[in-house]
Amino acid sequence: MASSFLLVLFISLHTADGFFYSWISRCDFNSTELKDMEFIRSFYFNQDEVVRFSSSVGKFVGYTEWGMKQAEYWNGDASYLAGMKAQKESYCQHNIGIWYSNALTKSAEPYVRLRSVTPSGGSHPSMLVCSVYDFFPKLIRVRWLRDGQEVTSDVTSTDELADGDWYYQVHSHLEYTPRSGEKISCVVEHASLKEPLVTDWDPSMPESDRNKFAIGASGLILGLVLSLAGFIYYKRKSRGRILVPSS
C-alpha cells in the first residue's frame, strides 16, 4: 500500500506593523512517478489561507475577497502561471527522488515483547499483549496464531504510533481462555524482515512469577559473590599476620 508524504520545500515570511504574511510550498506524493505528485503553494495572511495554487487544479484559487482578486490577477499572467505549473516537476519530482533514495526506502527491523496482563473486562480470564517497537517504514502486520491457526476474534490492536524519531510502535491484544498444552504465537510481518518474525508465548510460568524468580536469583548470586569476596579478603589478611608468643 502506498503512503502519502508531505514535503515542505520553501517558506517565505513577511511582517509589517504587526501583520503576518507567509507562503508555503509543499508536495503530496505516493511514489516517484510525476502523475502521483501534486504541487501546492498556499498564501497566508496572519493565520488564514487566502490564496492557493494547486497543480491538480492548474490555477490559483482565492478564499477571501482579497484572495479572489489576487488569484484572478495571477491567473491572468500566463508567464507566472506557467512557472507555477512547472514546479511540480522541478521542485517535487527532483526532491522526492532524493527523499526516496536517502530516507524513504530505508527500513528498520522491529523487536517484539510478548507479555501477559490482567484483562479489565471481557469474557476471557487472560490477555496477551504483543508490543512491536522501533520499526520503519510505518506499514506493518501483526497477527496471532493458536496451535498453528490464525486467531481473528477477541483481538484488538492500536494504530501505528509515531515515536517522533522516524520509528513506530504498535500493540496487539489477545483475550483468551488458556488450554493445556496449547501454543500461542505473535507473528509480525514487515518490509525489513526476510520472513515473518514469530514470538512464542511460554505459559509455564506467569510473567510476575518469572520476574520474582529473576530478582531472587540475582539476589542469591550477589550474596554468594560478596561472601566469596569476604572469604578471600580474610584469608589474605591471615597470611600477613605476625603471631607474638605470650609471656
C-alpha positions as CSV (number, residue, x, y, z in Angstrom):
1,M,0.0,0.0,0.0
2,A,1.5,3.3,-1.0
3,S,1.7,6.0,1.6
4,S,1.3,9.8,1.2
5,F,4.0,12.0,2.4
6,L,4.3,15.8,2.9
7,L,7.4,17.6,1.8
8,V,7.8,21.2,2.8
9,L,10.1,22.9,0.3
10,F,10.1,26.6,1.0
11,I,8.6,29.0,3.4
12,S,8.6,32.8,2.9
13,L,7.7,35.2,5.8
14,H,6.9,38.9,5.7
15,T,5.8,41.1,8.7
16,A,4.9,44.7,8.9
17,D,3.2,46.7,11.6
18,G,2.0,43.6,13.5
19,F,0.6,41.7,10.4
20,F,2.0,38.4,9.3
21,Y,2.2,37.3,5.6
22,S,3.6,33.9,4.5
23,W,3.5,31.3,1.8
24,I,4.4,27.6,1.9
25,S,5.2,25.3,-0.9
26,R,4.7,21.5,-0.5
27,C,4.4,18.3,-2.4
28,D,2.0,15.5,-1.8
29,F,3.0,12.2,-3.3
30,N,2.5,8.5,-3.3
31,S,5.5,7.5,-5.5
32,T,8.3,8.9,-7.6
33,E,6.1,9.0,-10.6
34,L,5.2,12.5,-11.8
35,K,1.5,11.5,-12.1
36,D,1.4,10.6,-8.4
37,M,2.6,14.1,-7.3
38,E,0.8,17.4,-6.5
39,F,2.5,20.7,-6.0
40,I,0.7,23.1,-3.7
41,R,1.6,26.7,-2.8
42,S,-0.6,28.3,-0.1
43,F,-0.5,32.0,0.8
44,Y,-1.5,33.1,4.3
45,F,-2.4,36.4,5.9
46,N,-2.0,36.1,9.7
47,Q,-3.4,32.6,10.2
48,D,-5.8,32.4,7.3
49,E,-5.1,30.9,3.9
50,V,-6.1,33.5,1.3
51,V,-4.9,32.1,-2.0
52,R,-3.7,28.6,-3.2
53,F,-2.2,27.2,-6.3
54,S,-2.6,23.5,-6.9
55,S,-1.1,21.7,-9.9
56,S,-4.1,19.4,-9.9
57,V,-6.4,22.4,-10.4
58,G,-3.9,24.2,-12.7
59,K,-4.6,27.7,-11.4
60,F,-4.9,29.9,-8.4
61,V,-8.0,29.8,-6.2
62,G,-8.9,32.6,-3.7
63,Y,-10.6,32.1,-0.4
64,T,-11.2,35.7,0.7
65,E,-12.3,38.8,-1.1
66,W,-8.7,39.9,-1.5
67,G,-7.5,36.4,-2.3
68,M,-10.0,36.1,-5.2
69,K,-8.8,39.3,-6.7
70,Q,-5.2,38.2,-6.3
71,A,-6.0,34.8,-7.8
72,E,-7.6,36.5,-10.8
73,Y,-4.6,38.7,-11.3
74,W,-2.1,35.8,-11.2
75,N,-4.2,33.6,-13.4
76,G,-4.1,36.3,-16.0
77,D,-0.3,36.3,-16.0
78,A,0.5,33.5,-18.4
79,S,4.2,33.5,-17.7
80,Y,3.8,33.4,-13.9
81,L,1.1,30.7,-14.2
82,A,3.3,28.6,-16.4
83,G,6.2,28.9,-13.9
84,M,3.9,27.7,-11.1
85,K,2.8,24.6,-13.2
86,A,6.5,23.8,-13.8
87,Q,7.1,23.5,-10.1
88,K,5.6,20.0,-10.0
89,E,8.4,18.6,-12.0
90,S,11.3,21.0,-11.0
91,Y,10.5,21.1,-7.2
92,C,8.5,17.9,-6.5
93,Q,10.0,15.3,-8.7
94,H,13.6,16.3,-8.1
95,N,13.3,16.5,-4.3
96,I,11.1,13.4,-3.9
97,G,13.7,11.4,-5.8
98,I,16.3,12.5,-3.3
99,W,14.0,11.6,-0.4
100,Y,13.3,8.1,-1.7
101,S,16.9,7.3,-2.3
102,N,18.2,8.6,1.0
103,A,15.3,8.1,3.5
104,L,12.0,6.6,2.5
105,T,13.4,3.3,1.1
106,K,15.4,2.7,4.3
107,S,14.0,0.2,6.8
108,A,14.5,-0.7,10.5
109,E,13.7,-4.2,11.8
110,P,11.2,-4.3,14.7
111,Y,11.7,-6.0,18.0
112,V,8.9,-7.7,19.9
113,R,7.9,-8.0,23.5
114,L,5.2,-10.5,24.4
115,R,3.7,-10.4,27.9
116,S,0.7,-11.4,29.9
117,V,-1.6,-8.8,31.6
118,T,-4.8,-8.9,33.5
119,P,-7.8,-8.0,31.4
120,S,-10.0,-5.2,32.7
121,G,-13.2,-7.0,31.5
122,G,-14.4,-9.1,28.7
123,S,-15.4,-12.8,28.5
124,H,-11.9,-14.3,29.0
125,P,-9.7,-14.5,32.1
126,S,-6.4,-14.0,30.3
127,M,-4.8,-11.5,27.9
128,L,-1.6,-11.4,26.0
129,V,0.0,-8.2,24.6
130,C,2.3,-8.2,21.7
131,S,4.3,-5.0,21.6
132,V,6.3,-4.2,18.5
133,Y,8.9,-1.4,18.7
134,D,11.3,0.7,16.6
135,F,10.3,-0.3,13.1
136,F,10.3,1.7,9.8
137,P,8.5,2.2,7.5
138,K,5.1,2.5,9.1
139,L,3.2,-0.3,7.3
140,I,3.2,-3.5,9.4
141,R,1.0,-6.5,10.1
142,V,0.7,-8.2,13.5
143,R,-1.4,-11.4,13.9
144,W,-1.9,-14.2,16.3
145,L,-1.6,-18.0,15.9
146,R,-3.1,-20.5,18.3
147,D,-1.9,-24.1,17.7
148,G,-1.0,-23.0,14.1
149,Q,-4.3,-21.5,13.3
150,E,-4.7,-17.7,12.9
151,V,-6.9,-16.0,15.5
152,T,-9.3,-13.3,14.3
153,S,-11.7,-12.9,17.2
154,D,-11.0,-11.3,20.6
155,V,-8.1,-9.4,19.0
156,T,-7.7,-5.6,19.2
157,S,-4.7,-3.5,18.0
158,T,-3.6,0.1,18.2
159,D,-2.7,2.2,15.2
160,E,0.9,2.5,14.3
161,L,2.2,5.1,16.8
162,A,4.9,7.5,15.8
163,D,7.8,7.8,18.3
164,G,8.8,11.2,16.8
165,D,12.2,9.9,15.5
166,W,11.1,8.2,12.3
167,Y,10.3,5.0,14.2
168,Y,6.9,3.5,15.1
169,Q,5.4,1.1,17.6
170,V,2.2,-0.9,17.7
171,H,0.4,-3.0,20.3
172,S,-1.9,-6.0,19.7
173,H,-4.0,-7.6,22.4
174,L,-5.4,-11.1,22.5
175,E,-8.0,-12.1,25.1
176,Y,-8.3,-15.9,25.5
177,T,-9.1,-18.8,27.9
178,P,-6.0,-20.9,28.4
179,R,-5.9,-24.5,27.3
180,S,-3.5,-27.1,28.5
181,G,-0.6,-27.8,26.1
182,E,-1.6,-25.1,23.6
183,K,0.9,-22.9,21.6
184,I,0.2,-19.2,21.1
185,S,2.4,-17.1,18.9
186,C,2.6,-13.4,17.8
187,V,3.6,-13.1,14.2
188,V,5.0,-9.8,12.8
189,E,5.3,-9.1,9.0
190,H,7.3,-6.1,7.9
191,A,9.2,-4.8,4.9
192,S,12.5,-5.0,6.8
193,L,12.1,-8.8,7.5
194,K,13.0,-11.5,5.1
195,E,10.5,-13.8,6.8
196,P,7.8,-13.3,9.4
197,L,9.1,-12.7,13.0
198,V,7.4,-15.3,15.2
199,T,7.5,-15.0,19.0
200,D,6.0,-17.9,21.0
201,W,4.3,-17.4,24.4
202,D,5.6,-19.6,27.3
203,P,2.7,-20.2,29.6
204,S,4.7,-22.4,32.0
205,M,5.3,-19.5,34.4
206,P,3.3,-16.2,34.7
207,E,5.4,-13.2,34.0
208,S,5.1,-11.9,37.5
209,D,6.5,-15.2,38.9
210,R,9.3,-15.1,36.3
211,N,10.2,-11.6,37.5
212,K,10.2,-12.6,41.1
213,F,12.3,-15.6,40.3
214,A,14.8,-13.5,38.3
215,I,15.0,-11.0,41.2
216,G,15.5,-13.8,43.8
217,A,18.2,-15.5,41.6
218,S,20.0,-12.2,41.2
219,G,20.0,-11.6,44.9
220,L,21.3,-15.1,45.6
221,I,24.2,-14.7,43.1
222,L,25.1,-11.3,44.6
223,G,25.1,-12.7,48.1
224,L,27.4,-15.6,47.0
225,V,29.8,-13.1,45.3
226,L,30.0,-10.9,48.4
227,S,30.6,-13.9,50.6
228,L,33.4,-15.2,48.4
229,A,35.0,-11.8,48.3
230,G,34.9,-11.6,52.1
231,F,36.4,-15.1,52.5
232,I,39.3,-14.2,50.1
233,Y,40.0,-11.0,52.0
234,Y,40.0,-12.8,55.3
235,K,42.5,-15.4,54.0
236,R,44.9,-12.8,52.6
237,K,44.8,-10.8,55.9
238,S,45.5,-14.1,57.9
239,R,48.6,-14.8,55.8
240,G,50.2,-11.4,56.6
241,R,49.5,-11.6,60.3
242,I,52.5,-12.0,62.7
243,L,51.9,-14.1,65.8
244,V,53.6,-12.9,69.0
245,P,54.1,-15.6,71.7
246,S,52.5,-14.8,75.0
247,S,54.8,-14.5,78.0
